[in-house]
Amino acid sequence: MPTSDSTADIASTSSPPTRVLLMAGSMEGGGSERQVLLLAKHLDRSRFEPHLYLSNRSGKFLDQVPDDVPIHAFDQQPQKRIFFERIPGQALRRQASFLASVVAAQQIQVLYDRTFHMSMLAGTLPKVNSALAAKLHRVATIVSLPHLAVPMLEPRYLWLKRRRLAQAYRLAQSVVAVSQQAAASAAGFYKLPPDLVQVIRNPVDRAQIQRDAEVGFEFDRPNHTHLVCVGRMSEEKGHMDLLAAIPDVIKQWPETLPEPMFHFIGDGELYGTIQRHLDQQQLSGAVQMPGSVASAAPIIAAADAVILPSRFEGMPNVALESFALGTPLIATRAGGTLELQGDQPTAFWANPKNPTSLSRAILEFANQPHQADQHVMAAMAILAKNHDLTKTVKQIESLLQPKQRQEAP
């Protein structure tokens, strides 16, 4: 007679895979897009049939979406002009109507909404089709510190968006935060019950990142100490703080080391502002801005250190990639970033929004190479303990299984 465990295994293998709709704004190069892509690649196909919802079918990760994952993109649908389109909420309702059509046509059973924009959209679904929404199992993921991110990124009608997001998270069967800091921020900002939000930290695909880095990269000025800052150029990422720190770093740089060269990898709304600042402060010779790249892994691997000057973070993927490639990290104690510190130091730390503190951390890296080597070893241990890809995907898979299937005999 089969055991209860074997009976459950037979039931799970005989059931058709659960249809999961992974939601993202696009497939641009952000951390959340990368995490959604990881799930699209690694969900167990014997248990799950992943689909991908995109607001915009664009981005450098599009060609990495597995062939067996259908893409449903809002911007690819015929767009009708609506007289009341400028009324707050109408654009969101149109997307929710399209989302409902995808859920119905594809017989989606589970929604995985990541970032507050996608959670807002998923939370609007009951207003469009309450019967359809009632049958869905939802897992919402909070990737930043809402009390800082939402007011900065969505200042218009903030009170209304805050209320709708709070409702959207309360309607979800599971709410995940990528760090303890993000969980605490969400509980306070949305007034959520503390036990509603659980922490599952971002995984990192070490093997894939290391393969990506194997193509190699050579800086065009080899006789320099290359310091790389990777990320979207927006206010919360702290590029302006790093720019303010650079003059002091150059003045105090050890004479025994090659001169520092800073590389800002990425683009965004502050790209032009940063470029003008470099020209005004005559720093163009010390900072290069190559723009966005398909993969930053080869550059990170070739760099002497990565700088993460963020003003706030949920759980920064750039830091995880630096750890995976053995590149020393200089970072601010911004939100979930500090949770990358274990019993042993893993980075040279600075205070957020503090150029003086950041310059000191960069100079500490320059003056203490042996400490940098110790950080790299400690960082590898942190990855294995808290950011293992296989373990994390299994944790998320356990949440994606609808309750009725979990309880099936």
Contacts in CASP RR format, 6 or more apart in sequence:
PFRMAT RR
TARGET T0000
AUTHOR 0000-0000-0000
METHOD contacts of the structure
MODEL  1
MPTSDSTADIASTSSPPTRVLLMAGSMEGGGSERQVLLLAKHLDRSRFEP
HLYLSNRSGKFLDQVPDDVPIHAFDQQPQKRIFFERIPGQALRRQASFLA
SVVAAQQIQVLYDRTFHMSMLAGTLPKVNSALAAKLHRVATIVSLPHLAV
PMLEPRYLWLKRRRLAQAYRLAQSVVAVSQQAAASAAGFYKLPPDLVQVI
RNPVDRAQIQRDAEVGFEFDRPNHTHLVCVGRMSEEKGHMDLLAAIPDVI
KQWPETLPEPMFHFIGDGELYGTIQRHLDQQQLSGAVQMPGSVASAAPII
AAADAVILPSRFEGMPNVALESFALGTPLIATRAGGTLELQGDQPTAFWA
NPKNPTSLSRAILEFANQPHQADQHVMAAMAILAKNHDLTKTVKQIESLL
QPKQRQEAP
2 10 0 8 1.000
7 409 0 8 1.000
8 408 0 8 1.000
8 409 0 8 1.000
11 408 0 8 1.000
11 409 0 8 1.000
12 46 0 8 1.000
12 47 0 8 1.000
13 46 0 8 1.000
15 405 0 8 1.000
15 408 0 8 1.000
16 49 0 8 1.000
17 45 0 8 1.000
17 46 0 8 1.000
17 47 0 8 1.000
17 48 0 8 1.000
17 49 0 8 1.000
18 47 0 8 1.000
18 48 0 8 1.000
18 49 0 8 1.000
18 109 0 8 1.000
18 110 0 8 1.000
18 400 0 8 1.000
18 401 0 8 1.000
18 402 0 8 1.000
18 405 0 8 1.000
19 48 0 8 1.000
19 49 0 8 1.000
19 51 0 8 1.000
19 106 0 8 1.000
19 107 0 8 1.000
19 108 0 8 1.000
19 109 0 8 1.000
19 110 0 8 1.000
20 43 0 8 1.000
20 48 0 8 1.000
20 49 0 8 1.000
20 50 0 8 1.000
20 51 0 8 1.000
20 108 0 8 1.000
20 109 0 8 1.000
20 110 0 8 1.000
20 111 0 8 1.000
20 112 0 8 1.000
20 400 0 8 1.000
21 50 0 8 1.000
21 51 0 8 1.000
21 52 0 8 1.000
21 53 0 8 1.000
21 72 0 8 1.000
21 102 0 8 1.000
21 103 0 8 1.000
21 106 0 8 1.000
21 108 0 8 1.000
21 110 0 8 1.000
21 111 0 8 1.000
21 112 0 8 1.000
22 36 0 8 1.000
22 39 0 8 1.000
22 40 0 8 1.000
22 50 0 8 1.000
22 51 0 8 1.000
22 52 0 8 1.000
22 53 0 8 1.000
22 112 0 8 1.000
22 114 0 8 1.000
23 36 0 8 1.000
23 53 0 8 1.000
23 111 0 8 1.000
23 112 0 8 1.000
23 113 0 8 1.000
23 114 0 8 1.000
23 118 0 8 1.000
23 121 0 8 1.000
23 122 0 8 1.000
24 32 0 8 1.000
24 33 0 8 1.000
24 36 0 8 1.000
24 52 0 8 1.000
24 53 0 8 1.000
24 54 0 8 1.000
24 55 0 8 1.000
24 114 0 8 1.000
24 115 0 8 1.000
24 118 0 8 1.000
25 33 0 8 1.000
25 54 0 8 1.000
25 55 0 8 1.000
25 56 0 8 1.000
25 115 0 8 1.000
25 117 0 8 1.000
25 118 0 8 1.000
26 33 0 8 1.000
26 54 0 8 1.000
26 55 0 8 1.000
26 56 0 8 1.000
26 57 0 8 1.000
26 58 0 8 1.000
26 59 0 8 1.000
27 33 0 8 1.000
27 37 0 8 1.000
27 54 0 8 1.000
27 57 0 8 1.000
27 58 0 8 1.000
27 59 0 8 1.000
27 60 0 8 1.000
27 61 0 8 1.000
27 62 0 8 1.000
27 64 0 8 1.000
27 65 0 8 1.000
28 58 0 8 1.000
28 59 0 8 1.000
28 60 0 8 1.000
28 61 0 8 1.000
29 59 0 8 1.000
29 60 0 8 1.000
29 61 0 8 1.000
29 292 0 8 1.000
30 231 0 8 1.000
30 232 0 8 1.000
30 317 0 8 1.000
31 143 0 8 1.000
31 202 0 8 1.000
31 317 0 8 1.000
32 114 0 8 1.000
32 115 0 8 1.000
32 143 0 8 1.000
33 59 0 8 1.000
33 61 0 8 1.000
34 61 0 8 1.000
34 317 0 8 1.000
35 114 0 8 1.000
35 143 0 8 1.000
35 202 0 8 1.000
35 203 0 8 1.000
35 317 0 8 1.000
36 52 0 8 1.000
36 112 0 8 1.000
36 114 0 8 1.000
37 61 0 8 1.000
37 64 0 8 1.000
37 65 0 8 1.000
38 203 0 8 1.000
38 205 0 8 1.000
38 389 0 8 1.000
38 393 0 8 1.000
39 50 0 8 1.000
39 112 0 8 1.000
39 393 0 8 1.000
39 396 0 8 1.000
40 50 0 8 1.000
40 52 0 8 1.000
40 65 0 8 1.000
40 66 0 8 1.000
40 69 0 8 1.000
41 64 0 8 1.000
41 66 0 8 1.000
42 205 0 8 1.000
42 389 0 8 1.000
42 393 0 8 1.000
43 50 0 8 1.000
43 393 0 8 1.000
43 397 0 8 1.000
43 400 0 8 1.000
44 397 0 8 1.000
45 68 0 8 1.000
47 397 0 8 1.000
47 401 0 8 1.000
48 397 0 8 1.000
48 400 0 8 1.000
50 66 0 8 1.000
50 69 0 8 1.000
51 69 0 8 1.000
51 70 0 8 1.000
51 71 0 8 1.000
51 72 0 8 1.000
51 102 0 8 1.000
51 106 0 8 1.000
51 108 0 8 1.000
52 65 0 8 1.000
52 69 0 8 1.000
52 70 0 8 1.000
52 71 0 8 1.000
52 72 0 8 1.000
53 72 0 8 1.000
53 73 0 8 1.000
53 74 0 8 1.000
53 99 0 8 1.000
53 102 0 8 1.000
54 71 0 8 1.000
54 72 0 8 1.000
54 73 0 8 1.000
54 74 0 8 1.000
54 75 0 8 1.000
55 73 0 8 1.000
55 74 0 8 1.000
55 75 0 8 1.000
55 95 0 8 1.000
55 117 0 8 1.000
55 121 0 8 1.000
56 73 0 8 1.000
56 74 0 8 1.000
56 75 0 8 1.000
57 71 0 8 1.000
57 73 0 8 1.000
57 75 0 8 1.000
57 76 0 8 1.000
58 75 0 8 1.000
60 292 0 8 1.000
60 294 0 8 1.000
62 71 0 8 1.000
65 71 0 8 1.000
70 106 0 8 1.000
72 102 0 8 1.000
72 106 0 8 1.000
74 95 0 8 1.000
74 98 0 8 1.000
74 99 0 8 1.000
77 98 0 8 1.000
82 90 0 8 1.000
82 94 0 8 1.000
84 90 0 8 1.000
85 91 0 8 1.000
85 94 0 8 1.000
88 157 0 8 1.000
88 160 0 8 1.000
92 120 0 8 1.000
92 121 0 8 1.000
92 124 0 8 1.000
93 124 0 8 1.000
93 127 0 8 1.000
93 128 0 8 1.000
95 121 0 8 1.000
95 124 0 8 1.000
96 121 0 8 1.000
96 123 0 8 1.000
96 124 0 8 1.000
96 125 0 8 1.000
96 127 0 8 1.000
96 128 0 8 1.000
97 128 0 8 1.000
99 121 0 8 1.000
99 122 0 8 1.000
99 125 0 8 1.000
99 128 0 8 1.000
100 125 0 8 1.000
100 128 0 8 1.000
100 129 0 8 1.000
100 132 0 8 1.000
100 133 0 8 1.000
102 108 0 8 1.000
103 111 0 8 1.000
103 125 0 8 1.000
103 132 0 8 1.000
103 136 0 8 1.000
104 129 0 8 1.000
104 132 0 8 1.000
108 136 0 8 1.000
109 135 0 8 1.000
109 136 0 8 1.000
109 137 0 8 1.000
109 402 0 8 1.000
110 136 0 8 1.000
110 137 0 8 1.000
110 138 0 8 1.000
110 139 0 8 1.000
110 400 0 8 1.000
110 402 0 8 1.000
111 122 0 8 1.000
111 125 0 8 1.000
111 136 0 8 1.000
111 137 0 8 1.000
111 138 0 8 1.000
111 139 0 8 1.000
112 138 0 8 1.000
112 139 0 8 1.000
112 141 0 8 1.000
112 396 0 8 1.000
112 400 0 8 1.000
113 119 0 8 1.000
113 121 0 8 1.000
113 122 0 8 1.000
113 123 0 8 1.000
113 138 0 8 1.000
113 139 0 8 1.000
113 140 0 8 1.000
113 141 0 8 1.000
113 172 0 8 1.000
114 140 0 8 1.000
114 141 0 8 1.000
114 143 0 8 1.000
115 141 0 8 1.000
115 143 0 8 1.000
115 144 0 8 1.000
116 142 0 8 1.000
116 144 0 8 1.000
116 146 0 8 1.000
116 149 0 8 1.000
116 150 0 8 1.000
116 154 0 8 1.000
116 165 0 8 1.000
119 140 0 8 1.000
119 141 0 8 1.000
119 142 0 8 1.000
119 165 0 8 1.000
119 168 0 8 1.000
119 169 0 8 1.000
119 172 0 8 1.000
120 161 0 8 1.000
120 164 0 8 1.000
120 165 0 8 1.000
120 168 0 8 1.000
122 138 0 8 1.000
122 140 0 8 1.000
122 168 0 8 1.000
122 172 0 8 1.000
123 133 0 8 1.000
123 164 0 8 1.000
123 167 0 8 1.000
123 168 0 8 1.000
123 171 0 8 1.000
124 164 0 8 1.000
124 168 0 8 1.000
125 132 0 8 1.000
125 133 0 8 1.000
125 136 0 8 1.000
126 133 0 8 1.000
126 134 0 8 1.000
126 171 0 8 1.000
137 173 0 8 1.000
137 400 0 8 1.000
137 402 0 8 1.000
137 403 0 8 1.000
138 171 0 8 1.000
138 172 0 8 1.000
138 173 0 8 1.000
138 174 0 8 1.000
139 172 0 8 1.000
139 173 0 8 1.000
139 174 0 8 1.000
139 175 0 8 1.000
139 176 0 8 1.000
139 396 0 8 1.000
139 399 0 8 1.000
139 400 0 8 1.000
140 168 0 8 1.000
140 169 0 8 1.000
140 172 0 8 1.000
140 174 0 8 1.000
140 175 0 8 1.000
140 176 0 8 1.000
141 175 0 8 1.000
141 176 0 8 1.000
141 177 0 8 1.000
141 178 0 8 1.000
142 169 0 8 1.000
142 175 0 8 1.000
142 176 0 8 1.000
142 177 0 8 1.000
142 178 0 8 1.000
142 182 0 8 1.000
142 183 0 8 1.000
142 186 0 8 1.000
142 197 0 8 1.000
143 178 0 8 1.000
143 182 0 8 1.000
143 314 0 8 1.000
143 315 0 8 1.000
144 182 0 8 1.000
144 312 0 8 1.000
144 313 0 8 1.000
144 314 0 8 1.000
145 181 0 8 1.000
145 182 0 8 1.000
145 185 0 8 1.000
145 312 0 8 1.000
145 313 0 8 1.000
145 314 0 8 1.000
145 335 0 8 1.000
146 165 0 8 1.000
146 182 0 8 1.000
146 185 0 8 1.000
146 186 0 8 1.000
146 189 0 8 1.000
146 190 0 8 1.000
147 185 0 8 1.000
147 188 0 8 1.000
147 189 0 8 1.000
148 185 0 8 1.000
148 236 0 8 1.000
148 311 0 8 1.000
148 312 0 8 1.000
149 236 0 8 1.000
149 312 0 8 1.000
150 158 0 8 1.000
150 161 0 8 1.000
150 162 0 8 1.000
150 165 0 8 1.000
150 189 0 8 1.000
151 158 0 8 1.000
152 235 0 8 1.000
152 236 0 8 1.000
154 161 0 8 1.000
162 189 0 8 1.000
162 190 0 8 1.000
165 190 0 8 1.000
166 190 0 8 1.000
166 191 0 8 1.000
166 192 0 8 1.000
169 175 0 8 1.000
169 186 0 8 1.000
169 190 0 8 1.000
169 192 0 8 1.000
169 196 0 8 1.000
169 197 0 8 1.000
170 192 0 8 1.000
170 196 0 8 1.000
173 399 0 8 1.000
173 403 0 8 1.000
174 198 0 8 1.000
174 399 0 8 1.000
175 186 0 8 1.000
175 192 0 8 1.000
175 196 0 8 1.000
175 197 0 8 1.000
175 198 0 8 1.000
176 197 0 8 1.000
176 198 0 8 1.000
176 199 0 8 1.000
176 200 0 8 1.000
176 396 0 8 1.000
176 399 0 8 1.000
177 183 0 8 1.000
177 186 0 8 1.000
177 197 0 8 1.000
177 198 0 8 1.000
177 199 0 8 1.000
177 200 0 8 1.000
178 199 0 8 1.000
178 200 0 8 1.000
178 201 0 8 1.000
178 202 0 8 1.000
178 314 0 8 1.000
178 315 0 8 1.000
178 336 0 8 1.000
179 199 0 8 1.000
179 201 0 8 1.000
179 314 0 8 1.000
179 315 0 8 1.000
179 335 0 8 1.000
179 336 0 8 1.000
179 339 0 8 1.000
180 199 0 8 1.000
180 336 0 8 1.000
180 339 0 8 1.000
181 314 0 8 1.000
181 335 0 8 1.000
181 336 0 8 1.000
181 338 0 8 1.000
181 339 0 8 1.000
182 199 0 8 1.000
182 314 0 8 1.000
182 315 0 8 1.000
182 335 0 8 1.000
182 336 0 8 1.000
183 197 0 8 1.000
183 198 0 8 1.000
183 199 0 8 1.000
186 192 0 8 1.000
186 197 0 8 1.000
187 193 0 8 1.000
187 194 0 8 1.000
187 196 0 8 1.000
187 197 0 8 1.000
200 392 0 8 1.000
200 395 0 8 1.000
200 396 0 8 1.000
201 315 0 8 1.000
201 339 0 8 1.000
201 386 0 8 1.000
201 387 0 8 1.000
201 392 0 8 1.000
202 315 0 8 1.000
202 317 0 8 1.000
202 320 0 8 1.000
202 387 0 8 1.000
202 392 0 8 1.000
203 387 0 8 1.000
203 388 0 8 1.000
203 389 0 8 1.000
203 391 0 8 1.000
203 392 0 8 1.000
203 393 0 8 1.000
204 317 0 8 1.000
204 320 0 8 1.000
204 321 0 8 1.000
204 323 0 8 1.000
204 324 0 8 1.000
204 383 0 8 1.000
204 387 0 8 1.000
204 389 0 8 1.000
205 389 0 8 1.000
206 324 0 8 1.000
206 383 0 8 1.000
206 389 0 8 1.000
209 297 0 8 1.000
209 321 0 8 1.000
209 324 0 8 1.000
209 325 0 8 1.000
210 297 0 8 1.000
210 324 0 8 1.000
210 325 0 8 1.000
212 295 0 8 1.000
212 297 0 8 1.000
212 298 0 8 1.000
213 297 0 8 1.000
213 298 0 8 1.000
213 300 0 8 1.000
213 301 0 8 1.000
213 325 0 8 1.000
214 298 0 8 1.000
215 298 0 8 1.000
216 298 0 8 1.000
216 301 0 8 1.000
216 302 0 8 1.000
217 298 0 8 1.000
217 299 0 8 1.000
217 301 0 8 1.000
217 302 0 8 1.000
218 302 0 8 1.000
219 226 0 8 1.000
219 261 0 8 1.000
219 263 0 8 1.000
219 302 0 8 1.000
221 261 0 8 1.000
223 258 0 8 1.000
223 259 0 8 1.000
224 258 0 8 1.000
224 259 0 8 1.000
224 260 0 8 1.000
224 261 0 8 1.000
225 257 0 8 1.000
225 258 0 8 1.000
225 259 0 8 1.000
225 260 0 8 1.000
225 261 0 8 1.000
225 304 0 8 1.000
225 305 0 8 1.000
225 366 0 8 1.000
226 261 0 8 1.000
226 263 0 8 1.000
226 302 0 8 1.000
226 303 0 8 1.000
226 304 0 8 1.000
227 260 0 8 1.000
227 261 0 8 1.000
227 262 0 8 1.000
227 263 0 8 1.000
227 303 0 8 1.000
227 304 0 8 1.000
227 305 0 8 1.000
227 306 0 8 1.000
227 307 0 8 1.000
227 330 0 8 1.000
227 362 0 8 1.000
228 262 0 8 1.000
228 263 0 8 1.000
228 265 0 8 1.000
228 296 0 8 1.000
228 299 0 8 1.000
228 300 0 8 1.000
228 303 0 8 1.000
228 305 0 8 1.000
228 306 0 8 1.000
228 307 0 8 1.000
229 239 0 8 1.000
229 242 0 8 1.000
229 262 0 8 1.000
229 263 0 8 1.000
229 264 0 8 1.000
229 265 0 8 1.000
229 306 0 8 1.000
229 307 0 8 1.000
229 308 0 8 1.000
229 309 0 8 1.000
230 265 0 8 1.000
230 266 0 8 1.000
230 296 0 8 1.000
230 299 0 8 1.000
230 300 0 8 1.000
230 306 0 8 1.000
230 318 0 8 1.000
231 237 0 8 1.000
231 265 0 8 1.000
231 266 0 8 1.000
231 318 0 8 1.000
232 266 0 8 1.000
232 267 0 8 1.000
232 268 0 8 1.000
233 239 0 8 1.000
233 264 0 8 1.000
233 266 0 8 1.000
233 267 0 8 1.000
233 268 0 8 1.000
233 269 0 8 1.000
233 270 0 8 1.000
233 271 0 8 1.000
233 274 0 8 1.000
234 268 0 8 1.000
234 269 0 8 1.000
234 270 0 8 1.000
235 270 0 8 1.000
235 311 0 8 1.000
236 310 0 8 1.000
236 311 0 8 1.000
236 312 0 8 1.000
237 309 0 8 1.000
237 310 0 8 1.000
237 311 0 8 1.000
238 309 0 8 1.000
238 310 0 8 1.000
238 311 0 8 1.000
238 332 0 8 1.000
238 353 0 8 1.000
239 264 0 8 1.000
239 270 0 8 1.000
239 274 0 8 1.000
239 309 0 8 1.000
240 270 0 8 1.000
240 273 0 8 1.000
240 274 0 8 1.000
240 277 0 8 1.000
241 309 0 8 1.000
241 311 0 8 1.000
241 332 0 8 1.000
241 352 0 8 1.000
241 353 0 8 1.000
241 354 0 8 1.000
241 355 0 8 1.000
241 358 0 8 1.000
242 262 0 8 1.000
242 307 0 8 1.000
242 309 0 8 1.000
242 355 0 8 1.000
242 358 0 8 1.000
243 274 0 8 1.000
243 277 0 8 1.000
243 278 0 8 1.000
243 281 0 8 1.000
243 283 0 8 1.000
243 287 0 8 1.000
244 355 0 8 1.000
245 309 0 8 1.000
245 355 0 8 1.000
245 356 0 8 1.000
245 358 0 8 1.000
245 359 0 8 1.000
245 362 0 8 1.000
246 262 0 8 1.000
246 283 0 8 1.000
246 286 0 8 1.000
246 287 0 8 1.000
246 359 0 8 1.000
247 281 0 8 1.000
247 283 0 8 1.000
248 355 0 8 1.000
248 356 0 8 1.000
248 359 0 8 1.000
249 260 0 8 1.000
249 359 0 8 1.000
249 362 0 8 1.000
249 363 0 8 1.000
250 259 0 8 1.000
250 260 0 8 1.000
250 286 0 8 1.000
252 359 0 8 1.000
252 363 0 8 1.000
253 259 0 8 1.000
253 260 0 8 1.000
253 363 0 8 1.000
253 366 0 8 1.000
254 366 0 8 1.000
254 367 0 8 1.000
257 366 0 8 1.000
259 286 0 8 1.000
260 286 0 8 1.000
260 362 0 8 1.000
260 366 0 8 1.000
261 286 0 8 1.000
261 287 0 8 1.000
261 288 0 8 1.000
262 286 0 8 1.000
262 287 0 8 1.000
262 288 0 8 1.000
262 307 0 8 1.000
263 287 0 8 1.000
263 288 0 8 1.000
263 289 0 8 1.000
263 290 0 8 1.000
263 299 0 8 1.000
263 303 0 8 1.000
264 274 0 8 1.000
264 287 0 8 1.000
264 288 0 8 1.000
264 289 0 8 1.000
264 291 0 8 1.000
265 290 0 8 1.000
265 291 0 8 1.000
265 292 0 8 1.000
265 293 0 8 1.000
265 296 0 8 1.000
265 299 0 8 1.000
266 289 0 8 1.000
266 290 0 8 1.000
266 291 0 8 1.000
266 292 0 8 1.000
266 293 0 8 1.000
267 291 0 8 1.000
267 292 0 8 1.000
271 289 0 8 1.000
271 291 0 8 1.000
274 289 0 8 1.000
275 289 0 8 1.000
277 283 0 8 1.000
278 284 0 8 1.000
278 287 0 8 1.000
278 289 0 8 1.000
293 299 0 8 1.000
296 318 0 8 1.000
296 321 0 8 1.000
297 321 0 8 1.000
297 325 0 8 1.000
300 306 0 8 1.000
300 318 0 8 1.000
300 321 0 8 1.000
300 322 0 8 1.000
300 325 0 8 1.000
300 327 0 8 1.000
301 325 0 8 1.000
301 326 0 8 1.000
301 327 0 8 1.000
303 327 0 8 1.000
304 327 0 8 1.000
304 328 0 8 1.000
305 327 0 8 1.000
305 328 0 8 1.000
305 329 0 8 1.000
305 330 0 8 1.000
305 362 0 8 1.000
305 365 0 8 1.000
305 372 0 8 1.000
306 318 0 8 1.000
306 319 0 8 1.000
306 322 0 8 1.000
306 327 0 8 1.000
306 328 0 8 1.000
306 329 0 8 1.000
306 330 0 8 1.000
307 330 0 8 1.000
307 331 0 8 1.000
307 358 0 8 1.000
307 362 0 8 1.000
308 316 0 8 1.000
308 318 0 8 1.000
308 319 0 8 1.000
308 329 0 8 1.000
308 330 0 8 1.000
308 331 0 8 1.000
308 332 0 8 1.000
308 334 0 8 1.000
308 337 0 8 1.000
309 331 0 8 1.000
309 332 0 8 1.000
309 350 0 8 1.000
309 358 0 8 1.000
310 316 0 8 1.000
310 331 0 8 1.000
310 332 0 8 1.000
310 334 0 8 1.000
310 337 0 8 1.000
310 352 0 8 1.000
311 332 0 8 1.000
311 334 0 8 1.000
311 352 0 8 1.000
311 353 0 8 1.000
312 334 0 8 1.000
312 335 0 8 1.000
312 352 0 8 1.000
313 334 0 8 1.000
313 335 0 8 1.000
313 336 0 8 1.000
313 337 0 8 1.000
314 335 0 8 1.000
314 336 0 8 1.000
314 337 0 8 1.000
315 336 0 8 1.000
315 337 0 8 1.000
315 339 0 8 1.000
316 331 0 8 1.000
316 336 0 8 1.000
316 337 0 8 1.000
319 329 0 8 1.000
319 331 0 8 1.000
319 337 0 8 1.000
319 340 0 8 1.000
319 347 0 8 1.000
320 340 0 8 1.000
320 383 0 8 1.000
320 387 0 8 1.000
322 328 0 8 1.000
322 329 0 8 1.000
322 379 0 8 1.000
323 329 0 8 1.000
323 340 0 8 1.000
323 346 0 8 1.000
323 376 0 8 1.000
323 379 0 8 1.000
323 380 0 8 1.000
323 382 0 8 1.000
323 383 0 8 1.000
324 383 0 8 1.000
326 376 0 8 1.000
326 379 0 8 1.000
326 380 0 8 1.000
327 376 0 8 1.000
328 347 0 8 1.000
328 348 0 8 1.000
328 365 0 8 1.000
328 372 0 8 1.000
328 375 0 8 1.000
328 376 0 8 1.000
329 346 0 8 1.000
329 347 0 8 1.000
329 348 0 8 1.000
329 375 0 8 1.000
329 379 0 8 1.000
330 347 0 8 1.000
330 348 0 8 1.000
330 350 0 8 1.000
330 358 0 8 1.000
330 361 0 8 1.000
330 362 0 8 1.000
330 365 0 8 1.000
331 337 0 8 1.000
331 340 0 8 1.000
331 347 0 8 1.000
331 348 0 8 1.000
331 349 0 8 1.000
331 350 0 8 1.000
331 361 0 8 1.000
332 349 0 8 1.000
332 350 0 8 1.000
332 351 0 8 1.000
332 352 0 8 1.000
332 354 0 8 1.000
332 358 0 8 1.000
333 349 0 8 1.000
333 350 0 8 1.000
333 351 0 8 1.000
333 352 0 8 1.000
334 352 0 8 1.000
338 349 0 8 1.000
340 346 0 8 1.000
340 347 0 8 1.000
340 379 0 8 1.000
340 382 0 8 1.000
341 347 0 8 1.000
341 349 0 8 1.000
341 382 0 8 1.000
342 378 0 8 1.000
342 382 0 8 1.000
343 378 0 8 1.000
344 374 0 8 1.000
344 375 0 8 1.000
344 377 0 8 1.000
344 378 0 8 1.000
344 381 0 8 1.000
345 371 0 8 1.000
345 374 0 8 1.000
345 375 0 8 1.000
345 378 0 8 1.000
346 375 0 8 1.000
346 378 0 8 1.000
346 379 0 8 1.000
346 382 0 8 1.000
347 375 0 8 1.000
347 379 0 8 1.000
348 361 0 8 1.000
348 362 0 8 1.000
348 364 0 8 1.000
348 365 0 8 1.000
348 371 0 8 1.000
348 372 0 8 1.000
348 375 0 8 1.000
349 361 0 8 1.000
350 357 0 8 1.000
350 358 0 8 1.000
350 360 0 8 1.000
350 361 0 8 1.000
351 357 0 8 1.000
351 358 0 8 1.000
364 371 0 8 1.000
365 372 0 8 1.000
END
